């Protein structure tokens, strides 16, 4: 989700402290990592996109206009990410200027007009991981996330014992690329102790009271499992007694690596690997209350939140691009390969029905667990249906990146 300001002045200390070993940045399970694969892009016609003619492209156009708003508020030469041709053709806000101007002239809610706009303005590219064997290089993995709805209170007491914490003042994030060009895209997070940057407190440290008496508590939840899941998702809606709702969103992360506890439980023989889902993990934690805290602490990553006091109830939380996420239209990607804000057509299957799930989406979020050229985490919205679909989403499929056509196209 959205990042706080970089702490540039401490980067030199950071380089010494890490001694050449930089852990990947994690953002609620969502953040950038060093590129380990090669993005392969093949230009294809729109007729190659399965389900293109059936998609409600007017919905995607609304999402693209949201990306355009973020581009307009960003310096024209600032990097949006991407690799190779993806960076060259769509890696800066300036690259999208003409497309955004044209998008603003398309009638809202008109699928045919939106489809004609995308076809005339963009070139689709089939995405592949060049490091994978020929038979599987174009096959991607698509997971899902959602905005949890949980019970909470403004003050502790009774069942409300688990706090959601705001970002601590001593949490430091350093963009190492600002100082060493070979570390472009790398960052490190920690805190200053005795003049040195050291790793920030782990989940176990924080749960054990490392940040007690800092007055960081935003709200108190009735269920520690709710708090854990909300951290993984990166945003949430907290229902207070009396009917009022508090929206919270990502404000920072402790810099520790994200460890999926589903894998931990599978390795321990508690849940078969092919049955790991949000639902099965939650069921195990609820059935083993005496072991739940120890298992959750196996994930040292810890997320801090901020309130969204003016966020309308009918829109999603802000993603890393800074615009509200659209259910079924926004996705988290690895910006080492895909430019932020770009349209991406995803062809996969519905985890609940097995039916084809093919639609144009926007790369408006990012994720530390989202790594690779053909990888996306789809935002499904909020509510029980979104939770059911996101919790089981782990489907194979293909992806196509849409980039602006050149002047002569």
KAWOUR-V12396 format. One record per residue. SS is DSSP state (alpha for helix, beta for strand, coil for the rest). OMEGA is omega in whole degrees, 0 to 359 (none if undefined). D_CENTER is the distance of its C-alpha to the mean C-alpha in whole Angstrom. Layout:
BEGIN
SS,OMEGA,D_CENTER ; SS,OMEGA,D_CENTER
END
This chain:
BEGIN
coil,189,6 ; coil,183,9 ; coil,173,11 ; coil,182,15 ; coil,178,18 ; coil,176,19 ; coil,188,22 ; alpha,188,24 ; alpha,182,27 ; alpha,185,26 ; alpha,180,25 ; alpha,176,28 ; alpha,182,29 ; alpha,181,25 ; alpha,178,26 ; alpha,185,30 ; alpha,184,28 ; alpha,176,26 ; coil,176,28 ; coil,181,27 ; coil,185,24 ; coil,177,21 ; coil,178,18 ; coil,177,14 ; coil,179,12 ; coil,179,10 ; coil,181,7 ; coil,192,8 ; coil,184,7 ; coil,180,4 ; coil,186,7 ; coil,178,9 ; coil,178,12 ; coil,179,16 ; coil,179,17 ; coil,182,19 ; coil,180,19 ; coil,177,21 ; beta,174,20 ; beta,182,22 ; beta,178,23 ; beta,179,26 ; beta,180,27 ; beta,175,27 ; coil,178,29 ; alpha,179,27 ; alpha,178,29 ; alpha,181,28 ; coil,184,24 ; coil,179,25 ; coil,183,25 ; alpha,183,25 ; alpha,183,28 ; alpha,184,27 ; coil,175,24 ; coil,188,24 ; alpha,177,23 ; alpha,177,23 ; alpha,179,20 ; alpha,179,18 ; alpha,177,21 ; alpha,177,20 ; alpha,179,16 ; alpha,177,17 ; alpha,173,19 ; alpha,175,16 ; alpha,181,15 ; alpha,177,19 ; alpha,178,19 ; alpha,178,16 ; alpha,183,18 ; alpha,182,21 ; coil,184,20 ; coil,176,20 ; coil,188,22 ; coil,183,23 ; coil,180,23 ; coil,182,20 ; beta,173,18 ; coil,183,15 ; coil,182,14 ; coil,180,16 ; coil,175,18 ; coil,181,22 ; alpha,178,23 ; alpha,177,19 ; alpha,182,19 ; alpha,185,23 ; alpha,184,23 ; alpha,187,19 ; coil,177,18 ; beta,178,20 ; alpha,180,20 ; alpha,182,24 ; alpha,185,23 ; alpha,189,22 ; alpha,182,25 ; alpha,180,27 ; alpha,180,25 ; alpha,178,23 ; alpha,179,27 ; alpha,181,28 ; alpha,181,25 ; coil,181,27 ; coil,182,30 ; coil,179,29 ; coil,180,30 ; coil,175,27 ; coil,182,27 ; coil,183,29 ; alpha,182,27 ; alpha,180,30 ; alpha,179,30 ; alpha,179,26 ; alpha,178,27 ; alpha,177,30 ; alpha,182,27 ; alpha,183,25 ; alpha,181,27 ; alpha,188,29 ; alpha,187,27 ; beta,171,24 ; beta,177,25 ; beta,176,23 ; beta,173,22 ; beta,183,22 ; beta,178,19 ; beta,174,20 ; beta,186,20 ; coil,180,24 ; coil,181,24 ; coil,176,24 ; coil,183,27 ; coil,186,28 ; coil,186,28 ; coil,189,24 ; coil,180,23 ; coil,182,22 ; coil,181,20 ; beta,177,17 ; beta,182,15 ; beta,178,12 ; beta,182,11 ; beta,173,10 ; beta,187,8 ; beta,177,10 ; beta,183,12 ; beta,173,15 ; beta,188,18 ; beta,178,20 ; beta,180,24 ; beta,181,24 ; beta,179,27 ; coil,182,27 ; coil,180,30 ; coil,178,30 ; beta,180,33 ; coil,182,34 ; coil,185,31 ; beta,186,28 ; coil,187,28 ; beta,184,24 ; beta,161,23 ; beta,187,19 ; beta,170,20 ; beta,182,19 ; coil,179,18 ; coil,181,21 ; coil,182,24 ; coil,178,24 ; coil,185,20 ; beta,174,21 ; beta,183,18 ; beta,174,20 ; beta,186,19 ; alpha,179,21 ; alpha,177,21 ; alpha,185,23 ; coil,181,26 ; coil,187,26 ; alpha,179,25 ; alpha,180,25 ; alpha,178,22 ; coil,181,20 ; coil,180,16 ; coil,177,17 ; beta,177,17 ; beta,182,18 ; beta,179,18 ; beta,177,21 ; beta,182,24 ; beta,177,27 ; beta,182,30 ; coil,176,34 ; coil,180,33 ; beta,174,30 ; beta,181,26 ; beta,179,26 ; beta,178,23 ; coil,182,21 ; coil,178,22 ; coil,175,21 ; alpha,181,20 ; alpha,178,24 ; alpha,184,25 ; alpha,178,23 ; alpha,179,24 ; coil,174,28 ; coil,183,28 ; coil,181,27 ; coil,179,26 ; coil,179,28 ; coil,174,31 ; coil,182,28 ; coil,180,28 ; coil,187,24 ; beta,176,24 ; beta,177,22 ; beta,179,23 ; beta,182,24 ; beta,181,23 ; coil,188,26 ; coil,179,24 ; alpha,177,22 ; alpha,174,20 ; alpha,181,19 ; alpha,180,18 ; alpha,181,16 ; alpha,179,14 ; alpha,176,13 ; alpha,180,12 ; alpha,182,10 ; alpha,174,8 ; coil,178,8 ; beta,179,10 ; beta,178,14 ; beta,183,17 ; beta,180,20 ; beta,180,24 ; beta,173,26 ; coil,182,30 ; coil,173,32 ; coil,180,29 ; coil,181,27 ; beta,177,23 ; beta,176,21 ; beta,177,17 ; beta,182,15 ; beta,182,12 ; beta,176,10 ; beta,181,13 ; beta,182,13 ; beta,189,13 ; coil,176,16 ; coil,179,15 ; coil,182,16 ; coil,178,15 ; coil,178,13 ; coil,180,15 ; coil,183,15 ; alpha,172,18 ; alpha,177,18 ; alpha,178,20 ; alpha,181,22 ; alpha,177,23 ; alpha,179,24 ; alpha,179,26 ; coil,180,28 ; coil,182,29 ; coil,178,28 ; coil,175,26 ; coil,186,26 ; alpha,182,23 ; alpha,178,23 ; alpha,180,23 ; coil,176,20 ; coil,176,18 ; alpha,182,17 ; alpha,181,20 ; alpha,177,22 ; alpha,180,20 ; alpha,180,21 ; alpha,180,24 ; alpha,180,25 ; alpha,180,24 ; alpha,181,26 ; alpha,182,29 ; coil,185,29 ; alpha,182,29 ; alpha,181,31 ; alpha,189,29 ; alpha,183,25 ; alpha,180,25 ; alpha,180,26 ; alpha,180,23 ; alpha,179,20 ; coil,174,21 ; coil,172,21 ; coil,185,17 ; coil,180,18 ; coil,180,15 ; coil,185,15 ; beta,177,13 ; beta,189,15 ; beta,170,15 ; beta,177,16 ; beta,175,18 ; coil,189,18 ; coil,185,21 ; coil,183,22 ; coil,178,19 ; coil,183,21 ; coil,185,20 ; coil,176,20 ; coil,182,17 ; coil,179,13 ; coil,177,11 ; beta,174,10 ; coil,182,7 ; coil,178,7 ; coil,178,10 ; coil,179,12 ; coil,180,13 ; beta,179,12 ; coil,179,10 ; coil,179,13 ; coil,178,13 ; coil,180,14 ; coil,179,13 ; beta,180,10 ; beta,172,7 ; beta,181,4 ; beta,174,7 ; coil,185,9 ; coil,171,10 ; coil,182,13 ; coil,187,14 ; coil,178,13 ; coil,177,13 ; coil,179,11 ; coil,185,12 ; coil,172,14 ; beta,178,15 ; beta,177,15 ; beta,183,17 ; beta,177,16 ; beta,182,19 ; beta,181,19 ; beta,178,20 ; coil,183,20 ; coil,182,19 ; coil,185,22 ; coil,184,25 ; coil,180,24 ; coil,177,25 ; beta,179,23 ; beta,190,20 ; beta,183,20 ; beta,177,18 ; beta,183,17 ; beta,179,14 ; beta,179,12 ; beta,188,9 ; beta,178,8 ; beta,181,4 ; beta,185,4 ; coil,179,4 ; coil,176,8 ; coil,181,8 ; coil,188,8 ; coil,175,11 ; coil,184,13 ; coil,183,15 ; coil,188,15 ; beta,178,11 ; beta,176,9 ; beta,189,7 ; beta,177,9 ; beta,184,9 ; beta,177,12 ; beta,183,13 ; beta,182,15 ; coil,186,19 ; alpha,181,20 ; alpha,178,20 ; alpha,179,16 ; alpha,181,16 ; alpha,183,18 ; alpha,181,17 ; alpha,183,13 ; alpha,181,15 ; alpha,185,17 ; coil,173,15 ; beta,191,15 ; beta,174,17 ; beta,178,18 ; beta,181,19 ; beta,182,19 ; beta,181,17 ; beta,180,19 ; beta,177,18 ; beta,180,20 ; beta,182,21 ; beta,175,24 ; coil,177,27 ; coil,181,30 ; coil,183,33 ; coil,185,35 ; coil,none,33
END
